[in-house]
Amino acid sequence: MGLAVARALARAGRDVIVVEREAAIGTATSSRNSGVIHAGIYYPPGSLKARLCVRGKALLEAYCTEHGIRHARWGKLIVATRDAQTAALRRLQATAVANGVSDLRWLSSRDVVELEPLVRCVAALESPGTGIVDVHELVGALSADFEASGGQVVLKTRFEHAVPITGGFALRLSDPGVVQLTCRELVNAAGLDASATAEQILGPGSLAIPRTRFARGHYYALGGAPPFRRLVYPMPEGGGLGIHATLDAAGRVRFGPDVEWVDSVDYRFGSDRAEAFATAIERYYPALDRARLTPDYTGIRPKIYGPNDPPSDFRIDGPERHGVAGLVNLFGIESPGLTACLALGEEVAGLLEGDATR
């Protein structure tokens, strides 16, 4: 998100610096992303998630083609594994159509077997436009593009706090060579730390800062030949899209993520979850050989809603929300954030341009 926003601002003619506390870019949420390019099926019509996903998908696919980034339209099946789920599947189809996704196809169980012989369900939606992207290559291209536009990434430098001053902000950084930096505009794209970072700008207890909660997701790899030629998703559940099957750029299969609410950022795999994963997978892939499942990695999603709450939209908070000119806070940028990244960059650049002309 930070690189996509920075690139958009640099291409608009601004002098932009990205302050990155790690030793390399894209080492947190980005490096633990499943790499799916979403079509825009799940999100309420009119929401930021819906609008930026659909716009972002078009931008991202064009960007990948232009820069030689590995990506592919594998397509996706969303499956109802019992009759009671078909009404919800029809509602997903209607939501997708309302969001401008026009290429979905309703499939019977017989249709599905013809496409994916090992998938079992009572009905499915086919999304031929869903794809995948090599996230590492995307991050590298965004960084190179940003720097080619005159931007600069400063690594191993921690943002400590910012104070609004006349015409901008004074930032304190951990870099001993650059203790203080002044800027006209400031974008908080800190992901998992977005709420904590906002407190270092607006002050603790600000009503404009939502609480960020952490949802850890586990992934299992499937050894051997891939059983599917498409991504396979169950019906959404419990703060996520269900334990689904994705393919990477090389066609390898992994399953996940699940949803485990945690109190802090901890990427340890923790207890063995193979039994729970296998049970979930076998609902749509009963021929699973459980011995082929091996723990792969974990990721953590920054959510601004709790386990018993309905999913929330992205929050792109400008001055109208918090009252500070030149400041944009990004909260709750989880899925489909990767798909939406270039559109989100456009959105922030437009918001700051409008703020500057007031």
Residue, then its C-alpha position, 0 to 999 in steps of 0.5 A: m500500500g505504501l509503495a503504491v501510494a508513494r508511486a502515485l504521489a511521485r508521478a503526480g510531481r511531488d517529492v516523496i520519501v517512504v520511511e520503512r523501519e525494516a531492512a527491506i521493503g514488503t517484508a510484513t503483510s505483503s510478503r505473506n499475501s496469497g497473491v490473488i487478484h480478486a474480481g470484486i465479488y464479495y464486497p457491498p456495492g458502493s463500498l471502497k472495497a468494491r469500487l477499488c477492487v474492480r478499478g484496481k484489478a484493471l490497473l494491476e493486470a495492465y501494470c503487470t503486463e507492462h512491467g513483465i510481472r508474472h501473473a495469470r488468470w487461473g479463474k476461480l470456483i466459489v462452491a456451495t457444498r450443501d443445498a442450504q448454501t445456494a441462496a447465499l451463493r445467489r446473493l454473492q452473484a447479485t452482489a458481484v453483478a452490482n459491482g460491475v463483475s459481468d463474467l460470472r457463470w452459474l454452474s451445476s454440480r455436473d458442470v463443476v465436475e466437467l471443469e474440475p473432476l475432483v471438486r464436489c459441490v451442489a452448485a458453484l459460481e465460476s469467476p474466469g477473471t480471478g487471477i494471481v500475481d507474483v507479489h515479490e515481483l510486484v513489490g520490486a516493480l513498484s519500488a523501482d517505478f517509485e524511485a524512477s519517478g524521483g522518490q526515495v525509500v529510507l530503510k531501517t528507519r522508524f517513525e517515532h512521532a509527528v507534530p503538525i506545524t504551519g504548512g505541514f508536519a515535523l517528524r521525528l525519526s529513529d535514524p541518527g543521521v536524520v533526526q527530524l524531517t519536515c513535510r507538507e503532507l503525510v500518509n500513514a500506510a503502516g498496515l498492522d501498525a496503522s492505529a498505533t502510528a496514528e496515535q503518534i500523530l493525532g495523540p492517544g485516545s483520538l476518536a478518529i483512530p479505530r482499534t486495529r485487531f489482528a487475525r492470523g491466517h495459516y497456510y498449508a502447502l499441498g505436495g505433488a501434482p496440483p489437483f485443480r486448474r483453478l482456485v477453489y473457494p468455499m462460502p465465506e465464513g467467520g471474518g474470512l473467505g474460508i479455507h480455499a485453494t490457491l495456485d501460485a504463478a508456477g501452479r503449486v497449490r496451497f490451502g488457507p488462510d483460516v482465521e485466528w484472532v490474536d492479541s499481537v503480531d506473531y507469525r509463529f505457526g503455533s499448534d498443528r492445524a492439519e486436522a481442522f484444515a483437512t476437514a474443511i478442505e474435504r467438504y469440497y475436495p473429498a479425495l484429499d490425501r492428508a499426508r500431502l499437507t505440510p505447514d507453509y507459513t502464516g500471515i496477519r490481517p489488520k482488521i478494524y472490526g472484531p470476531n463478532d462484528p460484520p466486516s468493515d470497509f477500508r478507511i481512507d481518512g482525510p482531513e474531513r475525518h480527523g481535522v488535520a490538513g495534509l494527513v491521510n490515515l489508511f486503516g483496515i487495508e486487508s483483502p482485497g488490498l493487494t488487488a486494489c493497491l494501484a486504485l488506492g494510490e489514485e484515491v489518496a493522491g486525489l484526496l491530497e490534491g483536493d485538500a491542497t486546493r481548498 
